[in-house]
């Protein structure tokens, strides 16, 4: 989760699913080579089902990590 900036994820090769974690349920965004997603600031997310992934990402601000984003709150605590 990035509390102060959006994050750009761009799949250069391979594929991945980006899971966006939210109170109303999780949303899964499949990415294949040439596709991108912008993860809104403050949104917990994770990569799942990566296959031969080469990814370009840009995260100009802070990052907050946790083992299981489904158990984390927006302010970074669990």
mmCIF file of the N, C-alpha and C atoms, coordinates in Angstrom:
data_MODEL
# 
_entry.id   MODEL 
# 
loop_
_atom_site.group_PDB 
_atom_site.id 
_atom_site.type_symbol 
_atom_site.label_atom_id 
_atom_site.label_alt_id 
_atom_site.label_comp_id 
_atom_site.label_asym_id 
_atom_site.label_entity_id 
_atom_site.label_seq_id 
_atom_site.pdbx_PDB_ins_code 
_atom_site.Cartn_x 
_atom_site.Cartn_y 
_atom_site.Cartn_z 
_atom_site.occupancy 
_atom_site.B_iso_or_equiv 
_atom_site.pdbx_formal_charge 
_atom_site.auth_seq_id 
_atom_site.auth_comp_id 
_atom_site.auth_asym_id 
_atom_site.auth_atom_id 
_atom_site.pdbx_PDB_model_num 
ATOM 1   N N  . UNK A 1 1  ? 0.851   -1.165  0.000   1.00 0.00 ? 1  UNK A N  1 
ATOM 2   C CA . UNK A 1 1  ? 0.000   0.000   0.000   1.00 0.00 ? 1  UNK A CA 1 
ATOM 3   C C  . UNK A 1 1  ? 0.896   1.225   0.000   1.00 0.00 ? 1  UNK A C  1 
ATOM 4   N N  . UNK A 1 2  ? 0.458   2.230   -0.698  1.00 0.00 ? 2  UNK A N  1 
ATOM 5   C CA . UNK A 1 2  ? 1.229   3.458   -0.819  1.00 0.00 ? 2  UNK A CA 1 
ATOM 6   C C  . UNK A 1 2  ? 0.329   4.611   -0.375  1.00 0.00 ? 2  UNK A C  1 
ATOM 7   N N  . UNK A 1 3  ? 0.558   5.140   0.826   1.00 0.00 ? 3  UNK A N  1 
ATOM 8   C CA . UNK A 1 3  ? -0.377  6.096   1.400   1.00 0.00 ? 3  UNK A CA 1 
ATOM 9   C C  . UNK A 1 3  ? -0.398  7.462   0.731   1.00 0.00 ? 3  UNK A C  1 
ATOM 10  N N  . UNK A 1 4  ? 0.653   7.804   -0.020  1.00 0.00 ? 4  UNK A N  1 
ATOM 11  C CA . UNK A 1 4  ? 0.736   9.159   -0.543  1.00 0.00 ? 4  UNK A CA 1 
ATOM 12  C C  . UNK A 1 4  ? 0.860   9.254   -2.057  1.00 0.00 ? 4  UNK A C  1 
ATOM 13  N N  . UNK A 1 5  ? 0.709   8.134   -2.772  1.00 0.00 ? 5  UNK A N  1 
ATOM 14  C CA . UNK A 1 5  ? 0.873   8.184   -4.220  1.00 0.00 ? 5  UNK A CA 1 
ATOM 15  C C  . UNK A 1 5  ? 0.180   7.000   -4.893  1.00 0.00 ? 5  UNK A C  1 
ATOM 16  N N  . UNK A 1 6  ? -0.228  7.183   -6.123  1.00 0.00 ? 6  UNK A N  1 
ATOM 17  C CA . UNK A 1 6  ? -0.693  6.077   -6.947  1.00 0.00 ? 6  UNK A CA 1 
ATOM 18  C C  . UNK A 1 6  ? 0.528   5.266   -7.388  1.00 0.00 ? 6  UNK A C  1 
ATOM 19  N N  . UNK A 1 7  ? 0.297   4.018   -7.802  1.00 0.00 ? 7  UNK A N  1 
ATOM 20  C CA . UNK A 1 7  ? 1.381   3.180   -8.326  1.00 0.00 ? 7  UNK A CA 1 
ATOM 21  C C  . UNK A 1 7  ? 0.993   2.689   -9.713  1.00 0.00 ? 7  UNK A C  1 
ATOM 22  N N  . UNK A 1 8  ? 1.925   2.787   -10.650 1.00 0.00 ? 8  UNK A N  1 
ATOM 23  C CA . UNK A 1 8  ? 1.715   2.286   -12.000 1.00 0.00 ? 8  UNK A CA 1 
ATOM 24  C C  . UNK A 1 8  ? 2.403   0.938   -12.134 1.00 0.00 ? 8  UNK A C  1 
ATOM 25  N N  . UNK A 1 9  ? 1.667   -0.070  -12.595 1.00 0.00 ? 9  UNK A N  1 
ATOM 26  C CA . UNK A 1 9  ? 2.200   -1.409  -12.837 1.00 0.00 ? 9  UNK A CA 1 
ATOM 27  C C  . UNK A 1 9  ? 1.989   -1.724  -14.317 1.00 0.00 ? 9  UNK A C  1 
ATOM 28  N N  . UNK A 1 10 ? 3.067   -2.029  -15.029 1.00 0.00 ? 10 UNK A N  1 
ATOM 29  C CA . UNK A 1 10 ? 3.017   -2.278  -16.471 1.00 0.00 ? 10 UNK A CA 1 
ATOM 30  C C  . UNK A 1 10 ? 3.688   -3.609  -16.764 1.00 0.00 ? 10 UNK A C  1 
ATOM 31  N N  . UNK A 1 11 ? 2.945   -4.550  -17.328 1.00 0.00 ? 11 UNK A N  1 
ATOM 32  C CA . UNK A 1 11 ? 3.485   -5.865  -17.679 1.00 0.00 ? 11 UNK A CA 1 
ATOM 33  C C  . UNK A 1 11 ? 4.204   -5.764  -19.025 1.00 0.00 ? 11 UNK A C  1 
ATOM 34  N N  . UNK A 1 12 ? 5.509   -5.981  -19.009 1.00 0.00 ? 12 UNK A N  1 
ATOM 35  C CA . UNK A 1 12 ? 6.293   -5.970  -20.245 1.00 0.00 ? 12 UNK A CA 1 
ATOM 36  C C  . UNK A 1 12 ? 6.269   -7.330  -20.924 1.00 0.00 ? 12 UNK A C  1 
ATOM 37  N N  . UNK A 1 13 ? 6.338   -8.384  -20.106 1.00 0.00 ? 13 UNK A N  1 
ATOM 38  C CA . UNK A 1 13 ? 6.287   -9.763  -20.603 1.00 0.00 ? 13 UNK A CA 1 
ATOM 39  C C  . UNK A 1 13 ? 5.518   -10.602 -19.601 1.00 0.00 ? 13 UNK A C  1 
ATOM 40  N N  . UNK A 1 14 ? 4.979   -11.706 -20.075 1.00 0.00 ? 14 UNK A N  1 
ATOM 41  C CA . UNK A 1 14 ? 4.293   -12.641 -19.196 1.00 0.00 ? 14 UNK A CA 1 
ATOM 42  C C  . UNK A 1 14 ? 2.936   -12.131 -18.748 1.00 0.00 ? 14 UNK A C  1 
ATOM 43  N N  . UNK A 1 15 ? 2.519   -12.585 -17.573 1.00 0.00 ? 15 UNK A N  1 
ATOM 44  C CA . UNK A 1 15 ? 1.202   -12.210 -17.076 1.00 0.00 ? 15 UNK A CA 1 
ATOM 45  C C  . UNK A 1 15 ? 1.187   -12.237 -15.554 1.00 0.00 ? 15 UNK A C  1 
ATOM 46  N N  . UNK A 1 16 ? 0.213   -11.551 -14.984 1.00 0.00 ? 16 UNK A N  1 
ATOM 47  C CA . UNK A 1 16 ? 0.023   -11.499 -13.542 1.00 0.00 ? 16 UNK A CA 1 
ATOM 48  C C  . UNK A 1 16 ? -1.398  -11.039 -13.278 1.00 0.00 ? 16 UNK A C  1 
ATOM 49  N N  . UNK A 1 17 ? -1.902  -11.363 -12.122 1.00 0.00 ? 17 UNK A N  1 
ATOM 50  C CA . UNK A 1 17 ? -3.170  -10.816 -11.667 1.00 0.00 ? 17 UNK A CA 1 
ATOM 51  C C  . UNK A 1 17 ? -2.866  -9.902  -10.491 1.00 0.00 ? 17 UNK A C  1 
ATOM 52  N N  . UNK A 1 18 ? -3.366  -8.683  -10.548 1.00 0.00 ? 18 UNK A N  1 
ATOM 53  C CA . UNK A 1 18 ? -3.227  -7.734  -9.448  1.00 0.00 ? 18 UNK A CA 1 
ATOM 54  C C  . UNK A 1 18 ? -4.520  -7.788  -8.653  1.00 0.00 ? 18 UNK A C  1 
ATOM 55  N N  . UNK A 1 19 ? -4.399  -8.143  -7.391  1.00 0.00 ? 19 UNK A N  1 
ATOM 56  C CA . UNK A 1 19 ? -5.575  -8.203  -6.529  1.00 0.00 ? 19 UNK A CA 1 
ATOM 57  C C  . UNK A 1 19 ? -5.627  -6.932  -5.693  1.00 0.00 ? 19 UNK A C  1 
ATOM 58  N N  . UNK A 1 20 ? -6.703  -6.173  -5.875  1.00 0.00 ? 20 UNK A N  1 
ATOM 59  C CA . UNK A 1 20 ? -6.944  -4.950  -5.117  1.00 0.00 ? 20 UNK A CA 1 
ATOM 60  C C  . UNK A 1 20 ? -7.853  -5.307  -3.959  1.00 0.00 ? 20 UNK A C  1 
ATOM 61  N N  . UNK A 1 21 ? -7.385  -5.080  -2.750  1.00 0.00 ? 21 UNK A N  1 
ATOM 62  C CA . UNK A 1 21 ? -8.096  -5.484  -1.546  1.00 0.00 ? 21 UNK A CA 1 
ATOM 63  C C  . UNK A 1 21 ? -8.958  -4.318  -1.068  1.00 0.00 ? 21 UNK A C  1 
ATOM 64  N N  . UNK A 1 22 ? -10.220 -4.610  -0.770  1.00 0.00 ? 22 UNK A N  1 
ATOM 65  C CA . UNK A 1 22 ? -11.105 -3.558  -0.303  1.00 0.00 ? 22 UNK A CA 1 
ATOM 66  C C  . UNK A 1 22 ? -12.152 -4.081  0.656   1.00 0.00 ? 22 UNK A C  1 
ATOM 67  N N  . UNK A 1 23 ? -12.748 -3.161  1.421   1.00 0.00 ? 23 UNK A N  1 
ATOM 68  C CA . UNK A 1 23 ? -13.787 -3.539  2.375   1.00 0.00 ? 23 UNK A CA 1 
ATOM 69  C C  . UNK A 1 23 ? -14.994 -4.172  1.696   1.00 0.00 ? 23 UNK A C  1 
ATOM 70  N N  . UNK A 1 24 ? -15.313 -3.743  0.480   1.00 0.00 ? 24 UNK A N  1 
ATOM 71  C CA . UNK A 1 24 ? -16.453 -4.280  -0.236  1.00 0.00 ? 24 UNK A CA 1 
ATOM 72  C C  . UNK A 1 24 ? -16.137 -5.533  -1.022  1.00 0.00 ? 24 UNK A C  1 
ATOM 73  N N  . UNK A 1 25 ? -14.957 -6.096  -0.812  1.00 0.00 ? 25 UNK A N  1 
ATOM 74  C CA . UNK A 1 25 ? -14.534 -7.282  -1.552  1.00 0.00 ? 25 UNK A CA 1 
ATOM 75  C C  . UNK A 1 25 ? -13.298 -6.976  -2.365  1.00 0.00 ? 25 UNK A C  1 
ATOM 76  N N  . UNK A 1 26 ? -12.648 -8.012  -2.807  1.00 0.00 ? 26 UNK A N  1 
ATOM 77  C CA . UNK A 1 26 ? -11.431 -7.857  -3.593  1.00 0.00 ? 26 UNK A CA 1 
ATOM 78  C C  . UNK A 1 26 ? -11.760 -7.825  -5.075  1.00 0.00 ? 26 UNK A C  1 
ATOM 79  N N  . UNK A 1 27 ? -10.975 -7.050  -5.800  1.00 0.00 ? 27 UNK A N  1 
ATOM 80  C CA . UNK A 1 27 ? -11.112 -6.954  -7.252  1.00 0.00 ? 27 UNK A CA 1 
ATOM 81  C C  . UNK A 1 27 ? -9.840  -7.499  -7.867  1.00 0.00 ? 27 UNK A C  1 
ATOM 82  N N  . UNK A 1 28 ? -9.969  -8.331  -8.885  1.00 0.00 ? 28 UNK A N  1 
ATOM 83  C CA . UNK A 1 28 ? -8.801  -8.906  -9.564  1.00 0.00 ? 28 UNK A CA 1 
ATOM 84  C C  . UNK A 1 28 ? -8.684  -8.320  -10.965 1.00 0.00 ? 28 UNK A C  1 
ATOM 85  N N  . UNK A 1 29 ? -7.496  -7.815  -11.260 1.00 0.00 ? 29 UNK A N  1 
ATOM 86  C CA . UNK A 1 29 ? -7.223  -7.200  -12.558 1.00 0.00 ? 29 UNK A CA 1 
ATOM 87  C C  . UNK A 1 29 ? -6.145  -8.023  -13.252 1.00 0.00 ? 29 UNK A C  1 
ATOM 88  N N  . UNK A 1 30 ? -6.502  -8.754  -14.322 1.00 0.00 ? 30 UNK A N  1 
ATOM 89  C CA . UNK A 1 30 ? -5.493  -9.534  -15.040 1.00 0.00 ? 30 UNK A CA 1 
ATOM 90  C C  . UNK A 1 30 ? -4.656  -8.621  -15.943 1.00 0.00 ? 30 UNK A C  1 
ATOM 91  N N  . UNK A 1 31 ? -3.345  -8.823  -15.902 1.00 0.00 ? 31 UNK A N  1 
ATOM 92  C CA . UNK A 1 31 ? -2.441  -8.080  -16.783 1.00 0.00 ? 31 UNK A CA 1 
ATOM 93  C C  . UNK A 1 31 ? -1.668  -9.055  -17.646 1.00 0.00 ? 31 UNK A C  1 
ATOM 94  N N  . UNK A 1 32 ? -1.573  -8.745  -18.915 1.00 0.00 ? 32 UNK A N  1 
ATOM 95  C CA . UNK A 1 32 ? -0.713  -9.479  -19.834 1.00 0.00 ? 32 UNK A CA 1 
ATOM 96  C C  . UNK A 1 32 ? 0.219   -8.464  -20.484 1.00 0.00 ? 32 UNK A C  1 
ATOM 97  N N  . UNK A 1 33 ? 1.207   -8.946  -21.200 1.00 0.00 ? 33 UNK A N  1 
ATOM 98  C CA . UNK A 1 33 ? 2.206   -8.072  -21.807 1.00 0.00 ? 33 UNK A CA 1 
ATOM 99  C C  . UNK A 1 33 ? 1.535   -6.921  -22.559 1.00 0.00 ? 33 UNK A C  1 
ATOM 100 N N  . UNK A 1 34 ? 1.977   -5.712  -22.269 1.00 0.00 ? 34 UNK A N  1 
ATOM 101 C CA . UNK A 1 34 ? 1.446   -4.519  -22.918 1.00 0.00 ? 34 UNK A CA 1 
ATOM 102 C C  . UNK A 1 34 ? 0.316   -3.843  -22.156 1.00 0.00 ? 34 UNK A C  1 
ATOM 103 N N  . UNK A 1 35 ? -0.140  -4.454  -21.061 1.00 0.00 ? 35 UNK A N  1 
ATOM 104 C CA . UNK A 1 35 ? -1.243  -3.888  -20.273 1.00 0.00 ? 35 UNK A CA 1 
ATOM 105 C C  . UNK A 1 35 ? -0.701  -3.243  -19.003 1.00 0.00 ? 35 UNK A C  1 
ATOM 106 N N  . UNK A 1 36 ? -1.458  -2.263  -18.501 1.00 0.00 ? 36 UNK A N  1 
ATOM 107 C CA . UNK A 1 36 ? -1.061  -1.616  -17.262 1.00 0.00 ? 36 UNK A CA 1 
ATOM 108 C C  . UNK A 1 36 ? -2.271  -1.347  -16.393 1.00 0.00 ? 36 UNK A C  1 
ATOM 109 N N  . UNK A 1 37 ? -1.989  -1.109  -15.125 1.00 0.00 ? 37 UNK A N  1 
ATOM 110 C CA . UNK A 1 37 ? -3.020  -0.734  -14.164 1.00 0.00 ? 37 UNK A CA 1 
ATOM 111 C C  . UNK A 1 37 ? -2.419  0.330   -13.259 1.00 0.00 ? 37 UNK A C  1 
ATOM 112 N N  . UNK A 1 38 ? -3.251  1.266   -12.839 1.00 0.00 ? 38 UNK A N  1 
ATOM 113 C CA . UNK A 1 38 ? -2.848  2.250   -11.846 1.00 0.00 ? 38 UNK A CA 1 
ATOM 114 C C  . UNK A 1 38 ? -3.566  1.895   -10.548 1.00 0.00 ? 38 UNK A C  1 
ATOM 115 N N  . UNK A 1 39 ? -2.785  1.598   -9.530  1.00 0.00 ? 39 UNK A N  1 
ATOM 116 C CA . UNK A 1 39 ? -3.337  1.267   -8.216  1.00 0.00 ? 39 UNK A CA 1 
ATOM 117 C C  . UNK A 1 39 ? -3.495  2.583   -7.453  1.00 0.00 ? 39 UNK A C  1 
ATOM 118 N N  . UNK A 1 40 ? -4.713  2.923   -7.042  1.00 0.00 ? 40 UNK A N  1 
ATOM 119 C CA . UNK A 1 40 ? -4.921  4.192   -6.337  1.00 0.00 ? 40 UNK A CA 1 
ATOM 120 C C  . UNK A 1 40 ? -4.189  4.234   -4.997  1.00 0.00 ? 40 UNK A C  1 
ATOM 121 N N  . UNK A 1 41 ? -3.726  5.408   -4.637  1.00 0.00 ? 41 UNK A N  1 
ATOM 122 C CA . UNK A 1 41 ? -3.036  5.555   -3.349  1.00 0.00 ? 41 UNK A CA 1 
ATOM 123 C C  . UNK A 1 41 ? -3.946  5.089   -2.216  1.00 0.00 ? 41 UNK A C  1 
ATOM 124 N N  . UNK A 1 42 ? -3.332  4.483   -1.222  1.00 0.00 ? 42 UNK A N  1 
ATOM 125 C CA . UNK A 1 42 ? -4.071  3.994   -0.067  1.00 0.00 ? 42 UNK A CA 1 
ATOM 126 C C  . UNK A 1 42 ? -4.772  2.667   -0.264  1.00 0.00 ? 42 UNK A C  1 
ATOM 127 N N  . UNK A 1 43 ? -4.629  2.040   -1.437  1.00 0.00 ? 43 UNK A N  1 
ATOM 128 C CA . UNK A 1 43 ? -5.313  0.775   -1.726  1.00 0.00 ? 43 UNK A CA 1 
ATOM 129 C C  . UNK A 1 43 ? -4.351  -0.393  -1.563  1.00 0.00 ? 43 UNK A C  1 
ATOM 130 N N  . UNK A 1 44 ? -4.684  -1.310  -0.659  1.00 0.00 ? 44 UNK A N  1 
ATOM 131 C CA . UNK A 1 44 ? -3.872  -2.514  -0.502  1.00 0.00 ? 44 UNK A CA 1 
ATOM 132 C C  . UNK A 1 44 ? -3.974  -3.345  -1.764  1.00 0.00 ? 44 UNK A C  1 
ATOM 133 N N  . UNK A 1 45 ? -2.878  -3.954  -2.166  1.00 0.00 ? 45 UNK A N  1 
ATOM 134 C CA . UNK A 1 45 ? -2.857  -4.775  -3.382  1.00 0.00 ? 45 UNK A CA 1 
ATOM 135 C C  . UNK A 1 45 ? -1.736  -5.800  -3.281  1.00 0.00 ? 45 UNK A C  1 
ATOM 136 N N  . UNK A 1 46 ? -1.845  -6.800  -4.129  1.00 0.00 ? 46 UNK A N  1 
ATOM 137 C CA . UNK A 1 46 ? -0.812  -7.839  -4.192  1.00 0.00 ? 46 UNK A CA 1 
ATOM 138 C C  . UNK A 1 46 ? -0.816  -8.473  -5.572  1.00 0.00 ? 46 UNK A C  1 
ATOM 139 N N  . UNK A 1 47 ? 0.313   -9.088  -5.908  1.00 0.00 ? 47 UNK A N  1 
ATOM 140 C CA . UNK A 1 47 ? 0.461   -9.830  -7.153  1.00 0.00 ? 47 UNK A CA 1 
ATOM 141 C C  . UNK A 1 47 ? 0.117   -11.289 -6.880  1.00 0.00 ? 47 UNK A C  1 
ATOM 142 N N  . UNK A 1 48 ? -0.690  -11.889 -7.738  1.00 0.00 ? 48 UNK A N  1 
ATOM 143 C CA . UNK A 1 48 ? -0.989  -13.315 -7.647  1.00 0.00 ? 48 UNK A CA 1 
ATOM 144 C C  . UNK A 1 48 ? -0.901  -13.921 -9.044  1.00 0.00 ? 48 UNK A C  1 
ATOM 145 N N  . UNK A 1 49 ? -0.649  -15.198 -9.088  1.00 0.00 ? 49 UNK A N  1 
ATOM 146 C CA . UNK A 1 49 ? -0.630  -15.956 -10.350 1.00 0.00 ? 49 UNK A CA 1 
ATOM 147 C C  . UNK A 1 49 ? 0.314   -15.359 -11.390 1.00 0.00 ? 49 UNK A C  1 
ATOM 148 N N  . UNK A 1 50 ? 1.498   -14.949 -10.984 1.00 0.00 ? 50 UNK A N  1 
ATOM 149 C CA . UNK A 1 50 ? 2.476   -14.413 -11.937 1.00 0.00 ? 50 UNK A CA 1 
ATOM 150 C C  . UNK A 1 50 ? 3.084   -15.551 -12.742 1.00 0.00 ? 50 UNK A C  1 
ATOM 151 N N  . UNK A 1 51 ? 3.218   -15.324 -14.041 1.00 0.00 ? 51 UNK A N  1 
ATOM 152 C CA . UNK A 1 51 ? 3.816   -16.317 -14.936 1.00 0.00 ? 51 UNK A CA 1 
ATOM 153 C C  . UNK A 1 51 ? 4.785   -15.613 -15.884 1.00 0.00 ? 51 UNK A C  1 
ATOM 154 N N  . UNK A 1 52 ? 6.066   -15.900 -15.713 1.00 0.00 ? 52 UNK A N  1 
ATOM 155 C CA . UNK A 1 52 ? 7.112   -15.322 -16.566 1.00 0.00 ? 52 UNK A CA 1 
ATOM 156 C C  . UNK A 1 52 ? 6.996   -13.804 -16.647 1.00 0.00 ? 52 UNK A C  1 
ATOM 157 N N  . UNK A 1 53 ? 6.692   -13.169 -15.524 1.00 0.00 ? 53 UNK A N  1 
ATOM 158 C CA . UNK A 1 53 ? 6.422   -11.738 -15.493 1.00 0.00 ? 53 UNK A CA 1 
ATOM 159 C C  . UNK A 1 53 ? 7.702   -10.906 -15.499 1.00 0.00 ? 53 UNK A C  1 
ATOM 160 N N  . UNK A 1 54 ? 7.738   -9.959  -16.417 1.00 0.00 ? 54 UNK A N  1 
ATOM 161 C CA . UNK A 1 54 ? 8.707   -8.866  -16.403 1.00 0.00 ? 54 UNK A CA 1 
ATOM 162 C C  . UNK A 1 54 ? 7.859   -7.614  -16.297 1.00 0.00 ? 54 UNK A C  1 
ATOM 163 N N  . UNK A 1 55 ? 8.068   -6.863  -15.224 1.00 0.00 ? 55 UNK A N  1 
ATOM 164 C CA . UNK A 1 55 ? 7.163   -5.749  -14.921 1.00 0.00 ? 55 UNK A CA 1 
ATOM 165 C C  . UNK A 1 55 ? 7.946   -4.461  -14.709 1.00 0.00 ? 55 UNK A C  1 
ATOM 166 N N  . UNK A 1 56 ? 7.379   -3.391  -15.227 1.00 0.00 ? 56 UNK A N  1 
ATOM 167 C CA . UNK A 1 56 ? 7.882   -2.054  -14.949 1.00 0.00 ? 56 UNK A CA 1 
ATOM 168 C C  . UNK A 1 56 ? 6.892   -1.418  -13.994 1.00 0.00 ? 56 UNK A C  1 
ATOM 169 N N  . UNK A 1 57 ? 7.389   -0.860  -12.905 1.00 0.00 ? 57 UNK A N  1 
ATOM 170 C CA . UNK A 1 57 ? 6.486   -0.197  -11.975 1.00 0.00 ? 57 UNK A CA 1 
ATOM 171 C C  . UNK A 1 57 ? 7.080   1.139   -11.563 1.00 0.00 ? 57 UNK A C  1 
ATOM 172 N N  . UNK A 1 58 ? 6.199   2.060   -11.218 1.00 0.00 ? 58 UNK A N  1 
ATOM 173 C CA . UNK A 1 58 ? 6.632   3.370   -10.755 1.00 0.00 ? 58 UNK A CA 1 
ATOM 174 C C  . UNK A 1 58 ? 5.843   3.700   -9.503  1.00 0.00 ? 58 UNK A C  1 
ATOM 175 N N  . UNK A 1 59 ? 6.567   3.866   -8.405  1.00 0.00 ? 59 UNK A N  1 
ATOM 176 C CA . UNK A 1 59 ? 5.965   4.190   -7.117  1.00 0.00 ? 59 UNK A CA 1 
ATOM 177 C C  . UNK A 1 59 ? 6.783   5.328   -6.512  1.00 0.00 ? 59 UNK A C  1 
ATOM 178 N N  . UNK A 1 60 ? 6.397   6.577   -6.775  1.00 0.00 ? 60 UNK A N  1 
ATOM 179 C CA . UNK A 1 60 ? 7.228   7.693   -6.347  1.00 0.00 ? 60 UNK A CA 1 
ATOM 180 C C  . UNK A 1 60 ? 7.168   8.022   -4.857  1.00 0.00 ? 60 UNK A C  1 
ATOM 181 N N  . UNK A 1 61 ? 6.269   7.424   -4.117  1.00 0.00 ? 61 UNK A N  1 
ATOM 182 C CA . UNK A 1 61 ? 6.128   7.761   -2.696  1.00 0.00 ? 61 UNK A CA 1 
ATOM 183 C C  . UNK A 1 61 ? 6.496   6.627   -1.780  1.00 0.00 ? 61 UNK A C  1 
ATOM 184 N N  . UNK A 1 62 ? 5.937   6.646   -0.584  1.00 0.00 ? 62 UNK A N  1 
ATOM 185 C CA . UNK A 1 62 ? 6.194   5.644   0.439   1.00 0.00 ? 62 UNK A CA 1 
ATOM 186 C C  . UNK A 1 62 ? 5.496   4.327   0.129   1.00 0.00 ? 62 UNK A C  1 
ATOM 187 N N  . UNK A 1 63 ? 6.025   3.253   0.710   1.00 0.00 ? 63 UNK A N  1 
ATOM 188 C CA . UNK A 1 63 ? 5.389   1.945   0.630   1.00 0.00 ? 63 UNK A CA 1 
ATOM 189 C C  . UNK A 1 63 ? 5.201   1.400   2.041   1.00 0.00 ? 63 UNK A C  1 
ATOM 190 N N  . UNK A 1 64 ? 4.056   0.773   2.275   1.00 0.00 ? 64 UNK A N  1 
ATOM 191 C CA . UNK A 1 64 ? 3.769   0.105   3.534   1.00 0.00 ? 64 UNK A CA 1 
ATOM 192 C C  . UNK A 1 64 ? 3.496   -1.343  3.184   1.00 0.00 ? 64 UNK A C  1 
ATOM 193 N N  . UNK A 1 65 ? 4.205   -2.263  3.821   1.00 0.00 ? 65 UNK A N  1 
ATOM 194 C CA . UNK A 1 65 ? 4.063   -3.686  3.494   1.00 0.00 ? 65 UNK A CA 1 
ATOM 195 C C  . UNK A 1 65 ? 3.442   -4.444  4.662   1.00 0.00 ? 65 UNK A C  1 
ATOM 196 N N  . UNK A 1 66 ? 2.778   -5.530  4.326   1.00 0.00 ? 66 UNK A N  1 
ATOM 197 C CA . UNK A 1 66 ? 2.294   -6.470  5.332   1.00 0.00 ? 66 UNK A CA 1 
ATOM 198 C C  . UNK A 1 66 ? 2.186   -7.829  4.667   1.00 0.00 ? 66 UNK A C  1 
ATOM 199 N N  . UNK A 1 67 ? 2.168   -8.885  5.466   1.00 0.00 ? 67 UNK A N  1 
ATOM 200 C CA . UNK A 1 67 ? 2.121   -10.242 4.926   1.00 0.00 ? 67 UNK A CA 1 
ATOM 201 C C  . UNK A 1 67 ? 0.784   -10.555 4.267   1.00 0.00 ? 67 UNK A C  1 
ATOM 202 N N  . UNK A 1 68 ? -0.302  -10.047 4.818   1.00 0.00 ? 68 UNK A N  1 
ATOM 203 C CA . UNK A 1 68 ? -1.635  -10.337 4.302   1.00 0.00 ? 68 UNK A CA 1 
ATOM 204 C C  . UNK A 1 68 ? -2.449  -9.047  4.262   1.00 0.00 ? 68 UNK A C  1 
ATOM 205 N N  . UNK A 1 69 ? -2.506  -8.380  3.101   1.00 0.00 ? 69 UNK A N  1 
ATOM 206 C CA . UNK A 1 69 ? -3.210  -7.109  3.031   1.00 0.00 ? 69 UNK A CA 1 
ATOM 207 C C  . UNK A 1 69 ? -4.702  -7.211  3.352   1.00 0.00 ? 69 UNK A C  1 
ATOM 208 N N  . UNK A 1 70 ? -5.269  -8.398  3.314   1.00 0.00 ? 70 UNK A N  1 
ATOM 209 C CA . UNK A 1 70 ? -6.698  -8.520  3.627   1.00 0.00 ? 70 UNK A CA 1 
ATOM 210 C C  . UNK A 1 70 ? -6.946  -8.292  5.119   1.00 0.00 ? 70 UNK A C  1 
ATOM 211 N N  . UNK A 1 71 ? -5.884  -8.307  5.930   1.00 0.00 ? 71 UNK A N  1 
ATOM 212 C CA . UNK A 1 71 ? -6.051  -8.083  7.361   1.00 0.00 ? 71 UNK A CA 1 
ATOM 213 C C  . UNK A 1 71 ? -5.569  -6.701  7.784   1.00 0.00 ? 71 UNK A C  1 
ATOM 214 N N  . UNK A 1 72 ? -5.144  -5.883  6.837   1.00 0.00 ? 72 UNK A N  1 
ATOM 215 C CA . UNK A 1 72 ? -4.596  -4.567  7.158   1.00 0.00 ? 72 UNK A CA 1 
ATOM 216 C C  . UNK A 1 72 ? -5.646  -3.482  6.975   1.00 0.00 ? 72 UNK A C  1 
ATOM 217 N N  . UNK A 1 73 ? -5.513  -2.433  7.747   1.00 0.00 ? 73 UNK A N  1 
ATOM 218 C CA . UNK A 1 73 ? -6.393  -1.279  7.583   1.00 0.00 ? 73 UNK A CA 1 
ATOM 219 C C  . UNK A 1 73 ? -5.730  -0.269  6.663   1.00 0.00 ? 73 UNK A C  1 
ATOM 220 N N  . UNK A 1 74 ? -6.451  0.758   6.262   1.00 0.00 ? 74 UNK A N  1 
ATOM 221 C CA . UNK A 1 74 ? -5.902  1.738   5.339   1.00 0.00 ? 74 UNK A CA 1 
ATOM 222 C C  . UNK A 1 74 ? -4.726  2.507   5.905   1.00 0.00 ? 74 UNK A C  1 
ATOM 223 N N  . UNK A 1 75 ? -4.622  2.659   7.208   1.00 0.00 ? 75 UNK A N  1 
ATOM 224 C CA . UNK A 1 75 ? -3.527  3.421   7.780   1.00 0.00 ? 75 UNK A CA 1 
ATOM 225 C C  . UNK A 1 75 ? -2.260  2.585   7.988   1.00 0.00 ? 75 UNK A C  1 
ATOM 226 N N  . UNK A 1 76 ? -2.295  1.339   7.568   1.00 0.00 ? 76 UNK A N  1 
ATOM 227 C CA . UNK A 1 76 ? -1.110  0.497   7.618   1.00 0.00 ? 76 UNK A CA 1 
ATOM 228 C C  . UNK A 1 76 ? -1.031  -0.422  8.816   1.00 0.00 ? 76 UNK A C  1 
ATOM 229 N N  . UNK A 1 77 ? -1.953  -0.317  9.752   1.00 0.00 ? 77 UNK A N  1 
ATOM 230 C CA . UNK A 1 77 ? -1.905  -1.206  10.912  1.00 0.00 ? 77 UNK A CA 1 
ATOM 231 C C  . UNK A 1 77 ? -2.736  -2.450  10.654  1.00 0.00 ? 77 UNK A C  1 
ATOM 232 N N  . UNK A 1 78 ? -2.495  -3.476  11.477  1.00 0.00 ? 78 UNK A N  1 
ATOM 233 C CA . UNK A 1 78 ? -3.264  -4.703  11.344  1.00 0.00 ? 78 UNK A CA 1 
ATOM 234 C C  . UNK A 1 78 ? -4.062  -4.957  12.576  1.00 0.00 ? 78 UNK A C  1 
# 
